[in-house]
């Protein structure tokens, strides 16, 4: 059976859960016994592992839609040149809100070199007439590039948004709001960008998506 392109493995001897992206590992601390019991009850995900002394100090655990929406907006506003979004269906509650769309417009219109890349895992759920992000992307085609994962690529249930090479919000399950935000974690960002770039190279452009869905 194929594993998801982004999926969780079993905890190792140190209580670490490893997130896998086509052979690229991103660690997540499981915590102590009491914390693990609590998380098991609430099914929350935790922050990437690392040397505690090297932590960025900007990491936040998210558990609700407003938290994910606000954290994603904060990440988008921090972008200076590149915003990379991996999403199942453009999530209107996160990416279709006016403040987020305004942040996107400010980014790409204020800087001629700025780009927004959007990679869709399930384009059939996103290609709808009333999707506000999609409408904006179609007006700013030179700045916002939408692509769909190749059907031949292993499916992924996750979701994330990355600003440049430092800030991100990510969730292991796109149908849940549990996630992590960090405004300054280049090491973890690089792992997610490596996954994004690999899938991006084999993805379909929006014109191909429309053709596929007709």
Secondary structure, DSSP 8 states (H G I E B T S, - for coil): ----SEEE----TTSEEEEEETTEEEEEE---HHHHHHHHHHT--------GGG--S-EEEE-SHHHHHHHHHHHHHH-SSEEEEEESS--HHHHSSHHHHHHHHHHHHH-TT-EEEEEES-HHHH--TT-HHHHHHHH-TTTEEEEE--TTS-----EEEEETTTEEEEES-TTS--EEEESS-HHHHHHHHHHHHHHHHT-EEHHHHHHHH-
